[in-house]
Amino acid sequence: MEIAQTVVDTLKRGGNVLMPVNPVGSIYDLIDVVSRSIDGAGGSILESRIYFISPVAKGALAYSNVNVEWLSEAKQSSVYVPEEPFCHMGLVRNGRLKLYENVYESFCRDYKTPCVVFTGHPSLRIGDAPHLLEMWGNDSKNALIMTDPDYPLNEVYAPYEDLAIRAFYCPIDTRLEFSHVNSSLLPVELKPKNLIIPETYSVSHISKSPTHNRIEFVVQY
C-alpha cells in the first residue's frame, strides 16, 4: 500500500508525516494501517508517535467502537468479545497514539519527532493542518499525504507548491459505486421490498429521456 510505504520511508529518514483528514470515517482504518506499518518495519521508527489532533478526537474514537453497523463483519464480531474492532484504543493506552484538541499549548510542548499527525482539514485552508504545513514545509524529509477524494492535491495545494515538503495524493474513496449497488448490495445483501430513489437513476427515466443514456448511472433492481 502506497500510504504505508510512504509513512515508513519518511519516518526512516527522520521526517514527519502530515495527514489532513476528517475526524471520522477513513481515519480509523488509516490509524490501523499506519501503526501496523510501523510495527512491520521495526527498528528505530518503532519509537515514532502518532498524533490525532481535533476538538472531537476523543469522542470520535469512542464513537467508532459503539456504532458498528457500518463495519465489516470481522470488525463487527470484535465488538461482542473482549476485543476492539480497531487498534486505536490500545494505542492510546500504551502511549503510541496521543490525542490533542489543537496544535497549541500541550501539543507544542509534548510532541516528539519523527511522528505521524492526523488533523484537519483536508482542504488545507482551515484547521490545524495549515499551521503544521507551514512549520514542516521547508524540510524535504517531511511528507504530506492527502487521502480525501473530495480535495484533490492539484486543487488545494497551489498556495504551498514552493515548499520543500514532499506531497502525495492517495485518494481513499469509500462511496458506493453503481456496480456494487446493482450486483450485490441490493439483490444480495439488502433485498428491499420497496426502493425509493430519484427518478433520474431509474430505468424508466432512460426510456423516457433519449439524452440520458448513461446506463452505468442507473439503479437496476
NORMO-V701758 format. One record per pair of residues at least 12 apart in sequence whose ideal C-beta (glycine too) atoms are under 6 Angstrom apart, sorted by the first residue. I is the first residue (numbers start at 0). J is the second residue. D is the distance in whole Angstrom. If there is no record, write none. Layout:
I/J/D, I/J/D
This chain:
1/169/5, 2/169/5, 3/32/6, 3/36/4, 5/142/6, 5/167/6, 6/33/5, 6/36/6, 7/36/5, 7/40/5, 9/142/4, 10/44/4, 10/47/5, 10/113/5, 11/44/6, 12/140/5, 13/113/5, 13/140/6, 14/113/6, 14/140/3, 14/141/4, 15/112/6, 15/113/5, 15/114/5, 15/135/5, 15/141/5, 16/115/4, 16/142/5, 17/116/5, 17/131/5, 17/143/5, 18/117/5, 18/144/5, 19/121/5, 19/128/4, 20/117/5, 22/53/4, 22/55/5, 22/59/5, 23/59/5, 25/171/5, 26/117/6, 27/63/5, 27/85/5, 30/87/5, 31/85/6, 31/86/5, 33/115/5, 34/86/6, 34/90/6, 47/113/5, 47/114/6, 48/97/6, 48/111/6, 48/114/5, 49/96/5, 49/115/5, 50/97/5, 50/116/5, 51/98/5, 51/117/5, 52/99/5, 52/118/4, 52/127/5, 54/100/5, 56/98/4, 57/98/6, 60/87/5, 63/85/6, 64/83/6, 70/84/6, 102/127/5, 102/130/5, 121/147/4, 121/150/4, 122/150/5, 122/155/6, 123/155/5, 135/164/6, 136/162/4, 136/164/5, 137/163/5, 139/163/4, 141/164/5, 142/165/5, 143/164/6, 143/166/5, 144/167/5, 145/168/5, 146/169/5, 146/171/5, 148/170/4, 148/172/5, 152/168/4, 177/215/6, 181/219/5, 185/220/5, 194/220/6, 196/218/5, 200/217/6, 200/218/5, 202/217/6
